[in-house]
Amino acid sequence: MFRVSPESESRLSGAAAISGMNVQRAAVSLFLFASLAVACERTPAPPPVVSSSKTRQLRLVDKADQVCMVNNQFMGRPQIPVEVEGRTYFGCCAMCKSRLAQDRAARMAIDPFSGREVDKSSAVIAQDQAGAVVYFENEANFSSYQAAGS
């Protein structure tokens, strides 16, 4: 059962009296609101250890299924596959799965080298030291981006 401290109960009681809700309903509402504030239920994998003199050293991601394509983050473990129009995308939680299924913008990215739109399901994916991912049209764009020292 959900317990409320005496101080919180008096504050909730005042709020409940104004809105007509009882203290327990107000506490449950507060709990549900706090639960919704969490974007995803999974946390990303720790960042890989990469030493470099470049400000943003990227490395290719071998397994696209370990990337949350909504948060654009390498997660280090298999994600939830989402099939859309014969293409497979990956999300880390139910919210991301739903967004990939319904929102075309979540399935697309901009290649940082060419500036063109690329479908995440067929993109070459690279990650930085923090695990953030970027999507390229092809390996040539990735290589050119790296050579430019971005």
Summary of the structure (lengths in Angstrom):
residues: 150
radius of gyration: 21.4
end to end distance: 52.9
largest distance: 64.5
contacts: 388
relative contact order: 0.14
helix: 35%
strand: 21%
